[in-house]
């Protein structure tokens, strides 16, 4: 379990539960406006490959260009940059998929 505090004063929590040798269940929740709740899976089939699938719901307005770093979702891998292709508009949800090849 990890508690997150960002530069803007946002507070959140994230947790992982091991489901198997290569799979973790992920949960994250922000406690400041706009609220965001995330559920997902992290799969590491080998030492150099990682995949993450998450489903999220966001409550409240978010301005254009508001960005939630992926490190809030996966604090165990802080040095790997991830490209987030889309962010939710106000009151919406969606999903995110990332595939990493680690060197």
ChimeraX commands (.cxc) that place a marker at each C-alpha (Angstrom):
marker #1 position 0.00,0.00,0.00 radius 0.5
marker #1 position 1.25,3.48,-0.83 radius 0.5
marker #1 position 0.01,6.94,0.08 radius 0.5
marker #1 position 0.51,9.58,-2.61 radius 0.5
marker #1 position 0.83,13.31,-2.06 radius 0.5
marker #1 position 1.38,15.41,-5.19 radius 0.5
marker #1 position 2.69,18.93,-5.74 radius 0.5
marker #1 position -0.81,20.37,-6.07 radius 0.5
marker #1 position -1.84,19.13,-2.63 radius 0.5
marker #1 position -3.65,16.04,-3.92 radius 0.5
marker #1 position -3.89,13.01,-1.68 radius 0.5
marker #1 position -4.41,9.44,-2.82 radius 0.5
marker #1 position -3.79,5.82,-1.98 radius 0.5
marker #1 position -2.79,2.86,-4.13 radius 0.5
marker #1 position -2.58,-0.82,-3.28 radius 0.5
marker #1 position -1.51,-4.07,-4.92 radius 0.5
marker #1 position -2.59,-7.62,-4.25 radius 0.5
marker #1 position -0.59,-10.52,-5.62 radius 0.5
marker #1 position -2.90,-12.83,-7.59 radius 0.5
marker #1 position -0.24,-15.14,-8.94 radius 0.5
marker #1 position 3.44,-15.41,-9.71 radius 0.5
marker #1 position 3.19,-12.90,-12.57 radius 0.5
marker #1 position -0.05,-10.99,-11.92 radius 0.5
marker #1 position -1.03,-8.25,-9.46 radius 0.5
marker #1 position -4.40,-6.63,-8.85 radius 0.5
marker #1 position -4.16,-2.80,-8.64 radius 0.5
marker #1 position -6.47,-0.35,-6.86 radius 0.5
marker #1 position -5.97,3.43,-6.62 radius 0.5
marker #1 position -8.16,6.21,-5.25 radius 0.5
marker #1 position -7.65,9.97,-5.05 radius 0.5
marker #1 position -9.22,11.87,-2.15 radius 0.5
marker #1 position -9.04,15.38,-3.61 radius 0.5
marker #1 position -11.10,16.98,-6.36 radius 0.5
marker #1 position -11.33,15.81,-9.14 radius 0.5
marker #1 position -11.76,12.32,-7.67 radius 0.5
marker #1 position -10.43,9.32,-9.57 radius 0.5
marker #1 position -10.83,5.61,-8.87 radius 0.5
marker #1 position -8.83,2.95,-10.70 radius 0.5
marker #1 position -8.91,-0.86,-10.83 radius 0.5
marker #1 position -6.62,-3.00,-12.94 radius 0.5
marker #1 position -4.11,-5.75,-13.48 radius 0.5
marker #1 position -0.33,-5.69,-13.82 radius 0.5
marker #1 position 1.21,-8.67,-15.63 radius 0.5
marker #1 position 4.94,-9.38,-15.84 radius 0.5
marker #1 position 5.44,-12.52,-17.96 radius 0.5
marker #1 position 9.23,-12.21,-17.77 radius 0.5
marker #1 position 11.97,-9.91,-16.45 radius 0.5
marker #1 position 11.91,-7.58,-19.48 radius 0.5
marker #1 position 8.20,-7.30,-20.29 radius 0.5
marker #1 position 5.38,-5.64,-18.35 radius 0.5
marker #1 position 1.74,-5.02,-19.26 radius 0.5
marker #1 position -0.84,-3.06,-17.34 radius 0.5
marker #1 position -4.57,-2.79,-17.97 radius 0.5
marker #1 position -6.63,-0.39,-15.84 radius 0.5
marker #1 position -10.22,0.84,-15.81 radius 0.5
marker #1 position -10.86,4.23,-14.25 radius 0.5
marker #1 position -13.70,6.56,-13.38 radius 0.5
marker #1 position -13.25,10.25,-12.77 radius 0.5
marker #1 position -15.70,12.48,-10.91 radius 0.5
marker #1 position -15.45,16.24,-11.40 radius 0.5
marker #1 position -14.18,18.68,-13.99 radius 0.5
marker #1 position -10.67,18.39,-15.34 radius 0.5
marker #1 position -9.11,21.07,-17.46 radius 0.5
marker #1 position -7.46,20.54,-20.80 radius 0.5
marker #1 position -4.01,19.08,-20.36 radius 0.5
marker #1 position -4.52,17.83,-16.79 radius 0.5
marker #1 position -2.23,14.85,-16.43 radius 0.5
marker #1 position -2.13,12.09,-13.82 radius 0.5
marker #1 position 1.31,10.49,-13.75 radius 0.5
marker #1 position 1.30,6.74,-14.15 radius 0.5
marker #1 position 3.65,6.51,-11.16 radius 0.5
marker #1 position 0.61,7.18,-8.95 radius 0.5
marker #1 position -0.85,3.95,-10.26 radius 0.5
marker #1 position 2.34,1.92,-10.21 radius 0.5
marker #1 position 4.71,3.26,-7.51 radius 0.5
marker #1 position 6.89,0.12,-7.76 radius 0.5
marker #1 position 8.29,1.30,-11.13 radius 0.5
marker #1 position 9.04,5.02,-10.65 radius 0.5
marker #1 position 11.84,5.31,-13.23 radius 0.5
marker #1 position 9.94,4.03,-16.28 radius 0.5
marker #1 position 8.07,6.67,-18.24 radius 0.5
marker #1 position 4.69,5.76,-19.68 radius 0.5
marker #1 position 2.71,7.54,-22.34 radius 0.5
marker #1 position -0.91,8.03,-21.41 radius 0.5
marker #1 position -2.93,8.30,-24.61 radius 0.5
marker #1 position -6.13,9.78,-23.19 radius 0.5
marker #1 position -7.46,11.36,-20.04 radius 0.5
marker #1 position -11.11,11.48,-19.04 radius 0.5
marker #1 position -13.24,14.57,-19.45 radius 0.5
marker #1 position -15.50,15.54,-16.56 radius 0.5
marker #1 position -17.60,12.81,-15.01 radius 0.5
marker #1 position -16.39,10.04,-17.29 radius 0.5
marker #1 position -14.47,6.82,-17.19 radius 0.5
marker #1 position -12.40,4.72,-19.51 radius 0.5
marker #1 position -9.51,2.33,-19.70 radius 0.5
marker #1 position -5.78,2.38,-20.22 radius 0.5
marker #1 position -3.39,-0.25,-21.54 radius 0.5
marker #1 position 0.38,-0.03,-21.44 radius 0.5
marker #1 position 3.01,-2.42,-22.75 radius 0.5
marker #1 position 6.63,-2.01,-21.69 radius 0.5
marker #1 position 9.79,-3.64,-22.95 radius 0.5
marker #1 position 12.41,-3.05,-20.26 radius 0.5
marker #1 position 16.11,-2.89,-21.07 radius 0.5
marker link #1:1,2 radius 0.2
marker link #1:2,3 radius 0.2
marker link #1:3,4 radius 0.2
marker link #1:4,5 radius 0.2
marker link #1:5,6 radius 0.2
marker link #1:6,7 radius 0.2
marker link #1:7,8 radius 0.2
marker link #1:8,9 radius 0.2
marker link #1:9,10 radius 0.2
marker link #1:10,11 radius 0.2
marker link #1:11,12 radius 0.2
marker link #1:12,13 radius 0.2
marker link #1:13,14 radius 0.2
marker link #1:14,15 radius 0.2
marker link #1:15,16 radius 0.2
marker link #1:16,17 radius 0.2
marker link #1:17,18 radius 0.2
marker link #1:18,19 radius 0.2
marker link #1:19,20 radius 0.2
marker link #1:20,21 radius 0.2
marker link #1:21,22 radius 0.2
marker link #1:22,23 radius 0.2
marker link #1:23,24 radius 0.2
marker link #1:24,25 radius 0.2
marker link #1:25,26 radius 0.2
marker link #1:26,27 radius 0.2
marker link #1:27,28 radius 0.2
marker link #1:28,29 radius 0.2
marker link #1:29,30 radius 0.2
marker link #1:30,31 radius 0.2
marker link #1:31,32 radius 0.2
marker link #1:32,33 radius 0.2
marker link #1:33,34 radius 0.2
marker link #1:34,35 radius 0.2
marker link #1:35,36 radius 0.2
marker link #1:36,37 radius 0.2
marker link #1:37,38 radius 0.2
marker link #1:38,39 radius 0.2
marker link #1:39,40 radius 0.2
marker link #1:40,41 radius 0.2
marker link #1:41,42 radius 0.2
marker link #1:42,43 radius 0.2
marker link #1:43,44 radius 0.2
marker link #1:44,45 radius 0.2
marker link #1:45,46 radius 0.2
marker link #1:46,47 radius 0.2
marker link #1:47,48 radius 0.2
marker link #1:48,49 radius 0.2
marker link #1:49,50 radius 0.2
marker link #1:50,51 radius 0.2
marker link #1:51,52 radius 0.2
marker link #1:52,53 radius 0.2
marker link #1:53,54 radius 0.2
marker link #1:54,55 radius 0.2
marker link #1:55,56 radius 0.2
marker link #1:56,57 radius 0.2
marker link #1:57,58 radius 0.2
marker link #1:58,59 radius 0.2
marker link #1:59,60 radius 0.2
marker link #1:60,61 radius 0.2
marker link #1:61,62 radius 0.2
marker link #1:62,63 radius 0.2
marker link #1:63,64 radius 0.2
marker link #1:64,65 radius 0.2
marker link #1:65,66 radius 0.2
marker link #1:66,67 radius 0.2
marker link #1:67,68 radius 0.2
marker link #1:68,69 radius 0.2
marker link #1:69,70 radius 0.2
marker link #1:70,71 radius 0.2
marker link #1:71,72 radius 0.2
marker link #1:72,73 radius 0.2
marker link #1:73,74 radius 0.2
marker link #1:74,75 radius 0.2
marker link #1:75,76 radius 0.2
marker link #1:76,77 radius 0.2
marker link #1:77,78 radius 0.2
marker link #1:78,79 radius 0.2
marker link #1:79,80 radius 0.2
marker link #1:80,81 radius 0.2
marker link #1:81,82 radius 0.2
marker link #1:82,83 radius 0.2
marker link #1:83,84 radius 0.2
marker link #1:84,85 radius 0.2
marker link #1:85,86 radius 0.2
marker link #1:86,87 radius 0.2
marker link #1:87,88 radius 0.2
marker link #1:88,89 radius 0.2
marker link #1:89,90 radius 0.2
marker link #1:90,91 radius 0.2
marker link #1:91,92 radius 0.2
marker link #1:92,93 radius 0.2
marker link #1:93,94 radius 0.2
marker link #1:94,95 radius 0.2
marker link #1:95,96 radius 0.2
marker link #1:96,97 radius 0.2
marker link #1:97,98 radius 0.2
marker link #1:98,99 radius 0.2
marker link #1:99,100 radius 0.2
marker link #1:100,101 radius 0.2
marker link #1:101,102 radius 0.2
marker link #1:102,103 radius 0.2
view
